[in-house]
Each structure stands twice: as C-alpha cells, then as structure tokens.
C-alpha cells in the first residue's frame, strides 16, 4: 500500500520544529515496550497535561483501524486519567 503526502501535516511539523518549545513538545518523553507499561496516574501526578499516541505499531497493526485487544484496557485507563486530552495520530489515516 502506498501512502500519499499529507501536506497539512508536513507544514505543521515544519512550524513545530522551527521553535525550541515546539521541538521539546515533539520529542518523546517516555519510551516503553507498549502502553500497558505506562502508569497514567503517575504521569498525571508528575504534571503531564496530555498524551499523544502514534496509531500504527503503537495501538494497532499497520493500516488496521481497531486497537489491539491487549491494549484496550490501557487506552481506557489513559482516557480516564486524561479526559479529553488523549490524541491518536496517524500518517495512514484516510489512505485507501
């Protein structure tokens, strides 16, 4: 499957990376094997304001729209700890 260019995402990424504060926001702050290894309550208590996940190979298999069943409860926990402040990004969303 071939992906098309997402020009709005590319221009936004350039704008974010053009500033020091944007670069800091764009860098991963925690790295784990999968989201089941994150303590969302501890993250919130430590001052995290929001959580951003990449969809492919993080929550789903590539090009699949449903979350991997083993990760569903962890994502639910994240949404409870960060109500309205969880984003899932994908560079494959909307591709055929």
Phi, psi and omega per residue, in radians:
X1 nan 2.309 -3.121
X2 -1.752 2.349 3.115
X3 -1.638 2.571 3.074
X4 -1.645 2.853 3.123
X5 -1.346 2.361 3.112
X6 -1.814 1.545 -3.050
X7 -1.066 -0.712 3.087
X8 -1.044 -0.679 3.117
X9 -1.181 -0.680 3.136
X10 -1.128 -0.807 -3.130
X11 -1.169 -0.644 3.089
X12 -1.127 -0.759 3.128
X13 -1.058 -0.717 3.116
X14 -1.100 -0.757 3.119
X15 -1.097 -0.747 -3.138
X16 -1.119 -0.790 -3.077
X17 -1.284 -0.195 -3.126
X18 -1.367 -0.215 -3.139
X19 -2.113 2.637 3.135
X20 -1.088 -0.740 -3.138
X21 -1.173 -0.627 3.092
X22 -1.156 -0.733 3.114
X23 -1.081 -0.685 3.126
X24 -1.099 -0.711 3.131
X25 -1.201 -0.494 -3.082
X26 -1.462 -0.171 -3.108
X27 -1.547 2.413 3.048
X28 -1.074 2.462 3.132
X29 -1.875 -0.333 3.133
X30 -2.444 2.434 3.074
X31 -2.240 2.179 3.134
X32 -2.408 2.931 -3.133
X33 -1.103 -0.807 3.009
X34 -2.733 3.024 -2.975
X35 -1.185 -0.247 3.072
X36 -1.154 -0.300 -3.114
X37 -1.628 0.119 3.107
X38 -1.689 2.416 3.055
X39 -1.769 1.655 -3.030
X40 -1.155 -0.619 3.101
X41 -1.122 -0.726 3.118
X42 -1.161 -0.682 3.106
X43 -1.076 -0.785 3.129
X44 -1.106 -0.769 3.134
X45 -1.097 -0.517 3.138
X46 -1.401 -0.062 3.073
X47 1.890 0.035 3.076
X48 -1.107 2.329 -3.097
X49 -1.720 -0.389 -3.073
X50 -2.798 2.906 3.111
X51 -2.293 2.364 3.095
X52 -2.136 2.228 3.097
X53 -1.997 2.549 2.897
X54 -1.494 2.397 -3.076
X55 -1.250 -1.055 -3.026
X56 -1.202 2.261 3.132
X57 1.158 0.171 3.025
X58 -2.064 -0.950 3.120
X59 -1.878 -0.420 -3.084
X60 -2.403 2.943 2.912
X61 -1.306 2.731 -3.136
X62 -0.959 2.369 3.081
X63 1.145 0.236 3.086
X64 -1.815 2.408 -3.066
X65 -1.614 -0.144 -3.124
X66 -1.841 2.461 -3.125
X67 -1.163 2.556 3.089
X68 -1.077 2.258 -3.053
X69 -0.936 -0.606 -3.130
X70 -1.187 -0.308 -3.069
X71 -1.777 -0.149 -3.035
X72 -1.031 -0.778 -3.108
X73 -1.173 -0.613 3.105
X74 -1.167 -0.702 3.100
X75 -1.158 -0.692 3.072
X76 -1.045 -0.761 3.111
X77 -1.065 -0.746 3.115
X78 -1.048 -0.772 -3.131
X79 -1.147 -0.564 3.078
X80 -1.223 -0.685 -3.127
X81 -1.308 -0.523 -3.100
X82 -2.204 1.112 -3.074
X83 -1.040 2.189 3.139
X84 1.281 0.124 -3.078
X85 -2.255 0.620 3.079
X86 -2.108 2.209 3.126
X87 -2.107 2.473 3.040
X88 -2.068 2.076 -3.121
X89 -1.849 2.634 3.134
X90 -2.647 2.368 3.029
X91 -1.630 0.012 3.095
X92 -1.903 -0.075 -3.135
X93 -1.091 2.316 3.118
X94 1.491 -0.037 3.088
X95 -1.421 2.673 -3.115
X96 -1.090 nan nan
